[in-house]
């Protein structure tokens, strides 16, 4: 299954499943469903609920 990207609706930060968020302890390849609910956007502090799956070319 291809990796997806999720964009923060507040600041446009993009979480890329393939890249993960190693600076936050989320290793590359971590699917969005496996990102902890307590994780917040590293740029603006928004919650997971403030992210939307996006198609990025």
mmCIF file of the N, C-alpha and C atoms, coordinates in Angstrom:
data_MODEL
# 
_entry.id   MODEL 
# 
loop_
_atom_site.group_PDB 
_atom_site.id 
_atom_site.type_symbol 
_atom_site.label_atom_id 
_atom_site.label_alt_id 
_atom_site.label_comp_id 
_atom_site.label_asym_id 
_atom_site.label_entity_id 
_atom_site.label_seq_id 
_atom_site.pdbx_PDB_ins_code 
_atom_site.Cartn_x 
_atom_site.Cartn_y 
_atom_site.Cartn_z 
_atom_site.occupancy 
_atom_site.B_iso_or_equiv 
_atom_site.pdbx_formal_charge 
_atom_site.auth_seq_id 
_atom_site.auth_comp_id 
_atom_site.auth_asym_id 
_atom_site.auth_atom_id 
_atom_site.pdbx_PDB_model_num 
ATOM 1   N N  . UNK A 1 1  ? 0.849  -1.186 0.000  1.00 0.00 ? 1  UNK A N  1 
ATOM 2   C CA . UNK A 1 1  ? 0.000  0.000  0.000  1.00 0.00 ? 1  UNK A CA 1 
ATOM 3   C C  . UNK A 1 1  ? 0.891  1.245  0.000  1.00 0.00 ? 1  UNK A C  1 
ATOM 4   N N  . UNK A 1 2  ? 0.618  2.164  -0.906 1.00 0.00 ? 2  UNK A N  1 
ATOM 5   C CA . UNK A 1 2  ? 1.474  3.359  -0.971 1.00 0.00 ? 2  UNK A CA 1 
ATOM 6   C C  . UNK A 1 2  ? 1.347  4.225  0.283  1.00 0.00 ? 2  UNK A C  1 
ATOM 7   N N  . UNK A 1 3  ? 2.431  4.916  0.567  1.00 0.00 ? 3  UNK A N  1 
ATOM 8   C CA . UNK A 1 3  ? 2.419  5.850  1.696  1.00 0.00 ? 3  UNK A CA 1 
ATOM 9   C C  . UNK A 1 3  ? 1.575  7.063  1.351  1.00 0.00 ? 3  UNK A C  1 
ATOM 10  N N  . UNK A 1 4  ? 0.992  7.654  2.388  1.00 0.00 ? 4  UNK A N  1 
ATOM 11  C CA . UNK A 1 4  ? 0.162  8.843  2.203  1.00 0.00 ? 4  UNK A CA 1 
ATOM 12  C C  . UNK A 1 4  ? 0.781  10.020 2.935  1.00 0.00 ? 4  UNK A C  1 
ATOM 13  N N  . UNK A 1 5  ? 0.271  11.203 2.607  1.00 0.00 ? 5  UNK A N  1 
ATOM 14  C CA . UNK A 1 5  ? 0.715  12.423 3.273  1.00 0.00 ? 5  UNK A CA 1 
ATOM 15  C C  . UNK A 1 5  ? -0.499 13.104 3.889  1.00 0.00 ? 5  UNK A C  1 
ATOM 16  N N  . UNK A 1 6  ? -0.272 13.711 5.034  1.00 0.00 ? 6  UNK A N  1 
ATOM 17  C CA . UNK A 1 6  ? -1.342 14.392 5.768  1.00 0.00 ? 6  UNK A CA 1 
ATOM 18  C C  . UNK A 1 6  ? -0.905 15.821 6.023  1.00 0.00 ? 6  UNK A C  1 
ATOM 19  N N  . UNK A 1 7  ? -1.775 16.777 5.709  1.00 0.00 ? 7  UNK A N  1 
ATOM 20  C CA . UNK A 1 7  ? -1.437 18.200 5.846  1.00 0.00 ? 7  UNK A CA 1 
ATOM 21  C C  . UNK A 1 7  ? -2.165 18.810 7.039  1.00 0.00 ? 7  UNK A C  1 
ATOM 22  N N  . UNK A 1 8  ? -1.416 19.594 7.808  1.00 0.00 ? 8  UNK A N  1 
ATOM 23  C CA . UNK A 1 8  ? -2.014 20.352 8.913  1.00 0.00 ? 8  UNK A CA 1 
ATOM 24  C C  . UNK A 1 8  ? -2.872 21.458 8.312  1.00 0.00 ? 8  UNK A C  1 
ATOM 25  N N  . UNK A 1 9  ? -4.126 21.522 8.723  1.00 0.00 ? 9  UNK A N  1 
ATOM 26  C CA . UNK A 1 9  ? -5.041 22.534 8.209  1.00 0.00 ? 9  UNK A CA 1 
ATOM 27  C C  . UNK A 1 9  ? -4.750 23.919 8.782  1.00 0.00 ? 9  UNK A C  1 
ATOM 28  N N  . UNK A 1 10 ? -3.957 23.968 9.840  1.00 0.00 ? 10 UNK A N  1 
ATOM 29  C CA . UNK A 1 10 ? -3.646 25.238 10.489 1.00 0.00 ? 10 UNK A CA 1 
ATOM 30  C C  . UNK A 1 10 ? -2.427 25.904 9.832  1.00 0.00 ? 10 UNK A C  1 
ATOM 31  N N  . UNK A 1 11 ? -1.332 25.133 9.645  1.00 0.00 ? 11 UNK A N  1 
ATOM 32  C CA . UNK A 1 11 ? -0.085 25.761 9.191  1.00 0.00 ? 11 UNK A CA 1 
ATOM 33  C C  . UNK A 1 11 ? 0.502  25.150 7.910  1.00 0.00 ? 11 UNK A C  1 
ATOM 34  N N  . UNK A 1 12 ? -0.150 24.130 7.346  1.00 0.00 ? 12 UNK A N  1 
ATOM 35  C CA . UNK A 1 12 ? 0.303  23.473 6.121  1.00 0.00 ? 12 UNK A CA 1 
ATOM 36  C C  . UNK A 1 12 ? 1.510  22.559 6.291  1.00 0.00 ? 12 UNK A C  1 
ATOM 37  N N  . UNK A 1 13 ? 1.916  22.251 7.539  1.00 0.00 ? 13 UNK A N  1 
ATOM 38  C CA . UNK A 1 13 ? 2.960  21.236 7.741  1.00 0.00 ? 13 UNK A CA 1 
ATOM 39  C C  . UNK A 1 13 ? 2.447  19.928 7.143  1.00 0.00 ? 13 UNK A C  1 
ATOM 40  N N  . UNK A 1 14 ? 3.331  19.162 6.499  1.00 0.00 ? 14 UNK A N  1 
ATOM 41  C CA . UNK A 1 14 ? 2.933  17.893 5.898  1.00 0.00 ? 14 UNK A CA 1 
ATOM 42  C C  . UNK A 1 14 ? 3.617  16.740 6.622  1.00 0.00 ? 14 UNK A C  1 
ATOM 43  N N  . UNK A 1 15 ? 2.787  15.811 7.145  1.00 0.00 ? 15 UNK A N  1 
ATOM 44  C CA . UNK A 1 15 ? 3.320  14.572 7.706  1.00 0.00 ? 15 UNK A CA 1 
ATOM 45  C C  . UNK A 1 15 ? 3.336  13.544 6.586  1.00 0.00 ? 15 UNK A C  1 
ATOM 46  N N  . UNK A 1 16 ? 4.522  13.043 6.268  1.00 0.00 ? 16 UNK A N  1 
ATOM 47  C CA . UNK A 1 16 ? 4.722  12.052 5.219  1.00 0.00 ? 16 UNK A CA 1 
ATOM 48  C C  . UNK A 1 16 ? 4.952  10.704 5.893  1.00 0.00 ? 16 UNK A C  1 
ATOM 49  N N  . UNK A 1 17 ? 4.051  9.742  5.657  1.00 0.00 ? 17 UNK A N  1 
ATOM 50  C CA . UNK A 1 17 ? 4.182  8.434  6.291  1.00 0.00 ? 17 UNK A CA 1 
ATOM 51  C C  . UNK A 1 17 ? 5.528  7.783  5.978  1.00 0.00 ? 17 UNK A C  1 
ATOM 52  N N  . UNK A 1 18 ? 6.016  7.967  4.759  1.00 0.00 ? 18 UNK A N  1 
ATOM 53  C CA . UNK A 1 18 ? 7.283  7.354  4.372  1.00 0.00 ? 18 UNK A CA 1 
ATOM 54  C C  . UNK A 1 18 ? 8.449  7.924  5.177  1.00 0.00 ? 18 UNK A C  1 
ATOM 55  N N  . UNK A 1 19 ? 8.422  9.228  5.421  1.00 0.00 ? 19 UNK A N  1 
ATOM 56  C CA . UNK A 1 19 ? 9.508  9.897  6.148  1.00 0.00 ? 19 UNK A CA 1 
ATOM 57  C C  . UNK A 1 19 ? 9.324  9.819  7.662  1.00 0.00 ? 19 UNK A C  1 
ATOM 58  N N  . UNK A 1 20 ? 8.081  9.701  8.129  1.00 0.00 ? 20 UNK A N  1 
ATOM 59  C CA . UNK A 1 20 ? 7.815  9.731  9.566  1.00 0.00 ? 20 UNK A CA 1 
ATOM 60  C C  . UNK A 1 20 ? 8.118  11.106 10.140 1.00 0.00 ? 20 UNK A C  1 
ATOM 61  N N  . UNK A 1 21 ? 8.361  11.136 11.436 1.00 0.00 ? 21 UNK A N  1 
ATOM 62  C CA . UNK A 1 21 ? 8.752  12.382 12.113 1.00 0.00 ? 21 UNK A CA 1 
ATOM 63  C C  . UNK A 1 21 ? 9.800  12.008 13.160 1.00 0.00 ? 21 UNK A C  1 
ATOM 64  N N  . UNK A 1 22 ? 11.011 11.633 12.681 1.00 0.00 ? 22 UNK A N  1 
ATOM 65  C CA . UNK A 1 22 ? 12.046 11.148 13.615 1.00 0.00 ? 22 UNK A CA 1 
ATOM 66  C C  . UNK A 1 22 ? 12.363 12.121 14.743 1.00 0.00 ? 22 UNK A C  1 
ATOM 67  N N  . UNK A 1 23 ? 12.236 13.421 14.477 1.00 0.00 ? 23 UNK A N  1 
ATOM 68  C CA . UNK A 1 23 ? 12.507 14.420 15.513 1.00 0.00 ? 23 UNK A CA 1 
ATOM 69  C C  . UNK A 1 23 ? 11.503 14.314 16.658 1.00 0.00 ? 23 UNK A C  1 
ATOM 70  N N  . UNK A 1 24 ? 10.352 13.684 16.382 1.00 0.00 ? 24 UNK A N  1 
ATOM 71  C CA . UNK A 1 24 ? 9.330  13.480 17.406 1.00 0.00 ? 24 UNK A CA 1 
ATOM 72  C C  . UNK A 1 24 ? 9.260  12.025 17.864 1.00 0.00 ? 24 UNK A C  1 
ATOM 73  N N  . UNK A 1 25 ? 10.249 11.220 17.467 1.00 0.00 ? 25 UNK A N  1 
ATOM 74  C CA . UNK A 1 25 ? 10.272 9.816  17.878 1.00 0.00 ? 25 UNK A CA 1 
ATOM 75  C C  . UNK A 1 25 ? 9.363  8.917  17.053 1.00 0.00 ? 25 UNK A C  1 
ATOM 76  N N  . UNK A 1 26 ? 8.937  9.386  15.870 1.00 0.00 ? 26 UNK A N  1 
ATOM 77  C CA . UNK A 1 26 ? 8.083  8.581  14.992 1.00 0.00 ? 26 UNK A CA 1 
ATOM 78  C C  . UNK A 1 26 ? 8.933  8.136  13.804 1.00 0.00 ? 26 UNK A C  1 
ATOM 79  N N  . UNK A 1 27 ? 9.291  6.848  13.757 1.00 0.00 ? 27 UNK A N  1 
ATOM 80  C CA . UNK A 1 27 ? 10.219 6.384  12.726 1.00 0.00 ? 27 UNK A CA 1 
ATOM 81  C C  . UNK A 1 27 ? 9.636  6.412  11.320 1.00 0.00 ? 27 UNK A C  1 
ATOM 82  N N  . UNK A 1 28 ? 10.507 6.487  10.306 1.00 0.00 ? 28 UNK A N  1 
ATOM 83  C CA . UNK A 1 28 ? 10.043 6.423  8.921  1.00 0.00 ? 28 UNK A CA 1 
ATOM 84  C C  . UNK A 1 28 ? 9.187  5.190  8.686  1.00 0.00 ? 28 UNK A C  1 
ATOM 85  N N  . UNK A 1 29 ? 8.166  5.343  7.853  1.00 0.00 ? 29 UNK A N  1 
ATOM 86  C CA . UNK A 1 29 ? 7.282  4.223  7.546  1.00 0.00 ? 29 UNK A CA 1 
ATOM 87  C C  . UNK A 1 29 ? 6.095  4.092  8.486  1.00 0.00 ? 29 UNK A C  1 
ATOM 88  N N  . UNK A 1 30 ? 5.963  5.014  9.451  1.00 0.00 ? 30 UNK A N  1 
ATOM 89  C CA . UNK A 1 30 ? 4.855  4.955  10.401 1.00 0.00 ? 30 UNK A CA 1 
ATOM 90  C C  . UNK A 1 30 ? 3.577  5.469  9.746  1.00 0.00 ? 30 UNK A C  1 
ATOM 91  N N  . UNK A 1 31 ? 2.573  4.605  9.670  1.00 0.00 ? 31 UNK A N  1 
ATOM 92  C CA . UNK A 1 31 ? 1.285  4.982  9.082  1.00 0.00 ? 31 UNK A CA 1 
ATOM 93  C C  . UNK A 1 31 ? 0.573  5.970  10.000 1.00 0.00 ? 31 UNK A C  1 
ATOM 94  N N  . UNK A 1 32 ? -0.254 6.818  9.407  1.00 0.00 ? 32 UNK A N  1 
ATOM 95  C CA . UNK A 1 32 ? -0.980 7.838  10.173 1.00 0.00 ? 32 UNK A CA 1 
ATOM 96  C C  . UNK A 1 32 ? -1.784 7.221  11.305 1.00 0.00 ? 32 UNK A C  1 
ATOM 97  N N  . UNK A 1 33 ? -2.394 6.065  11.048 1.00 0.00 ? 33 UNK A N  1 
ATOM 98  C CA . UNK A 1 33 ? -3.210 5.407  12.076 1.00 0.00 ? 33 UNK A CA 1 
ATOM 99  C C  . UNK A 1 33 ? -2.363 4.989  13.276 1.00 0.00 ? 33 UNK A C  1 
ATOM 100 N N  . UNK A 1 34 ? -1.055 4.820  13.065 1.00 0.00 ? 34 UNK A N  1 
ATOM 101 C CA . UNK A 1 34 ? -0.164 4.382  14.143 1.00 0.00 ? 34 UNK A CA 1 
ATOM 102 C C  . UNK A 1 34 ? 0.529  5.539  14.860 1.00 0.00 ? 34 UNK A C  1 
ATOM 103 N N  . UNK A 1 35 ? 0.307  6.768  14.376 1.00 0.00 ? 35 UNK A N  1 
ATOM 104 C CA . UNK A 1 35 ? 0.844  7.944  15.068 1.00 0.00 ? 35 UNK A CA 1 
ATOM 105 C C  . UNK A 1 35 ? -0.002 8.137  16.326 1.00 0.00 ? 35 UNK A C  1 
ATOM 106 N N  . UNK A 1 36 ? 0.636  8.298  17.482 1.00 0.00 ? 36 UNK A N  1 
ATOM 107 C CA . UNK A 1 36 ? -0.147 8.439  18.725 1.00 0.00 ? 36 UNK A CA 1 
ATOM 108 C C  . UNK A 1 36 ? -1.123 9.612  18.683 1.00 0.00 ? 36 UNK A C  1 
ATOM 109 N N  . UNK A 1 37 ? -2.275 9.434  19.303 1.00 0.00 ? 37 UNK A N  1 
ATOM 110 C CA . UNK A 1 37 ? -3.292 10.499 19.354 1.00 0.00 ? 37 UNK A CA 1 
ATOM 111 C C  . UNK A 1 37 ? -2.774 11.730 20.084 1.00 0.00 ? 37 UNK A C  1 
ATOM 112 N N  . UNK A 1 38 ? -1.750 11.546 20.910 1.00 0.00 ? 38 UNK A N  1 
ATOM 113 C CA . UNK A 1 38 ? -1.198 12.654 21.688 1.00 0.00 ? 38 UNK A CA 1 
ATOM 114 C C  . UNK A 1 38 ? -0.189 13.477 20.888 1.00 0.00 ? 38 UNK A C  1 
ATOM 115 N N  . UNK A 1 39 ? 0.185  12.991 19.686 1.00 0.00 ? 39 UNK A N  1 
ATOM 116 C CA . UNK A 1 39 ? 1.147  13.707 18.848 1.00 0.00 ? 39 UNK A CA 1 
ATOM 117 C C  . UNK A 1 39 ? 0.539  15.020 18.382 1.00 0.00 ? 39 UNK A C  1 
ATOM 118 N N  . UNK A 1 40 ? 1.365  16.051 18.307 1.00 0.00 ? 40 UNK A N  1 
ATOM 119 C CA . UNK A 1 40 ? 0.896  17.345 17.805 1.00 0.00 ? 40 UNK A CA 1 
ATOM 120 C C  . UNK A 1 40 ? 1.815  17.825 16.687 1.00 0.00 ? 40 UNK A C  1 
ATOM 121 N N  . UNK A 1 41 ? 1.312  18.701 15.864 1.00 0.00 ? 41 UNK A N  1 
ATOM 122 C CA . UNK A 1 41 ? 2.080  19.268 14.762 1.00 0.00 ? 41 UNK A CA 1 
ATOM 123 C C  . UNK A 1 41 ? 3.348  19.917 15.313 1.00 0.00 ? 41 UNK A C  1 
ATOM 124 N N  . UNK A 1 42 ? 4.517  19.543 14.762 1.00 0.00 ? 42 UNK A N  1 
ATOM 125 C CA . UNK A 1 42 ? 5.762  20.128 15.288 1.00 0.00 ? 42 UNK A CA 1 
ATOM 126 C C  . UNK A 1 42 ? 5.920  21.613 14.973 1.00 0.00 ? 42 UNK A C  1 
ATOM 127 N N  . UNK A 1 43 ? 5.172  22.117 13.999 1.00 0.00 ? 43 UNK A N  1 
ATOM 128 C CA . UNK A 1 43 ? 5.298  23.531 13.635 1.00 0.00 ? 43 UNK A CA 1 
ATOM 129 C C  . UNK A 1 43 ? 4.347  24.441 14.409 1.00 0.00 ? 43 UNK A C  1 
ATOM 130 N N  . UNK A 1 44 ? 3.095  23.972 14.643 1.00 0.00 ? 44 UNK A N  1 
ATOM 131 C CA . UNK A 1 44 ? 2.129  24.877 15.291 1.00 0.00 ? 44 UNK A CA 1 
ATOM 132 C C  . UNK A 1 44 ? 1.437  24.281 16.514 1.00 0.00 ? 44 UNK A C  1 
ATOM 133 N N  . UNK A 1 45 ? 1.651  22.981 16.790 1.00 0.00 ? 45 UNK A N  1 
ATOM 134 C CA . UNK A 1 45 ? 1.056  22.376 17.975 1.00 0.00 ? 45 UNK A CA 1 
ATOM 135 C C  . UNK A 1 45 ? -0.364 21.875 17.785 1.00 0.00 ? 45 UNK A C  1 
ATOM 136 N N  . UNK A 1 46 ? -0.868 21.884 16.541 1.00 0.00 ? 46 UNK A N  1 
ATOM 137 C CA . UNK A 1 46 ? -2.227 21.395 16.280 1.00 0.00 ? 46 UNK A CA 1 
ATOM 138 C C  . UNK A 1 46 ? -2.318 19.896 16.557 1.00 0.00 ? 46 UNK A C  1 
ATOM 139 N N  . UNK A 1 47 ? -3.512 19.427 16.865 1.00 0.00 ? 47 UNK A N  1 
ATOM 140 C CA . UNK A 1 47 ? -3.721 18.012 17.153 1.00 0.00 ? 47 UNK A CA 1 
ATOM 141 C C  . UNK A 1 47 ? -3.885 17.206 15.867 1.00 0.00 ? 47 UNK A C  1 
ATOM 142 N N  . UNK A 1 48 ? -3.866 15.878 15.992 1.00 0.00 ? 48 UNK A N  1 
ATOM 143 C CA . UNK A 1 48 ? -4.060 15.008 14.831 1.00 0.00 ? 48 UNK A CA 1 
ATOM 144 C C  . UNK A 1 48 ? -5.386 15.301 14.133 1.00 0.00 ? 48 UNK A C  1 
ATOM 145 N N  . UNK A 1 49 ? -6.384 15.728 14.875 1.00 0.00 ? 49 UNK A N  1 
ATOM 146 C CA . UNK A 1 49 ? -7.699 16.016 14.303 1.00 0.00 ? 49 UNK A CA 1 
ATOM 147 C C  . UNK A 1 49 ? -7.647 17.180 13.314 1.00 0.00 ? 49 UNK A C  1 
ATOM 148 N N  . UNK A 1 50 ? -6.594 17.990 13.399 1.00 0.00 ? 50 UNK A N  1 
ATOM 149 C CA . UNK A 1 50 ? -6.457 19.138 12.513 1.00 0.00 ? 50 UNK A CA 1 
ATOM 150 C C  . UNK A 1 50 ? -5.690 18.814 11.233 1.00 0.00 ? 50 UNK A C  1 
ATOM 151 N N  . UNK A 1 51 ? -5.496 17.523 10.965 1.00 0.00 ? 51 UNK A N  1 
ATOM 152 C CA . UNK A 1 51 ? -4.796 17.097 9.744  1.00 0.00 ? 51 UNK A CA 1 
ATOM 153 C C  . UNK A 1 51 ? -5.785 16.454 8.790  1.00 0.00 ? 51 UNK A C  1 
ATOM 154 N N  . UNK A 1 52 ? -5.482 16.592 7.503  1.00 0.00 ? 52 UNK A N  1 
ATOM 155 C CA . UNK A 1 52 ? -6.338 16.028 6.455  1.00 0.00 ? 52 UNK A CA 1 
ATOM 156 C C  . UNK A 1 52 ? -5.423 15.339 5.441  1.00 0.00 ? 52 UNK A C  1 
ATOM 157 N N  . UNK A 1 53 ? -5.858 14.157 4.980  1.00 0.00 ? 53 UNK A N  1 
ATOM 158 C CA . UNK A 1 53 ? -5.084 13.437 3.976  1.00 0.00 ? 53 UNK A CA 1 
ATOM 159 C C  . UNK A 1 53 ? -5.110 14.230 2.681  1.00 0.00 ? 53 UNK A C  1 
ATOM 160 N N  . UNK A 1 54 ? -3.938 14.354 2.045  1.00 0.00 ? 54 UNK A N  1 
ATOM 161 C CA . UNK A 1 54 ? -3.844 15.119 0.813  1.00 0.00 ? 54 UNK A CA 1 
ATOM 162 C C  . UNK A 1 54 ? -3.139 14.318 -0.270 1.00 0.00 ? 54 UNK A C  1 
ATOM 163 N N  . UNK A 1 55 ? -3.509 14.596 -1.505 1.00 0.00 ? 55 UNK A N  1 
ATOM 164 C CA . UNK A 1 55 ? -2.805 14.045 -2.654 1.00 0.00 ? 55 UNK A CA 1 
ATOM 165 C C  . UNK A 1 55 ? -1.776 15.080 -3.070 1.00 0.00 ? 55 UNK A C  1 
ATOM 166 N N  . UNK A 1 56 ? -0.513 14.709 -3.030 1.00 0.00 ? 56 UNK A N  1 
ATOM 167 C CA . UNK A 1 56 ? 0.552  15.625 -3.398 1.00 0.00 ? 56 UNK A CA 1 
ATOM 168 C C  . UNK A 1 56 ? 1.340  15.002 -4.535 1.00 0.00 ? 56 UNK A C  1 
ATOM 169 N N  . UNK A 1 57 ? 1.451  15.709 -5.624 1.00 0.00 ? 57 UNK A N  1 
ATOM 170 C CA . UNK A 1 57 ? 2.198  15.195 -6.781 1.00 0.00 ? 57 UNK A CA 1 
ATOM 171 C C  . UNK A 1 57 ? 3.675  15.449 -6.625 1.00 0.00 ? 57 UNK A C  1 
# 
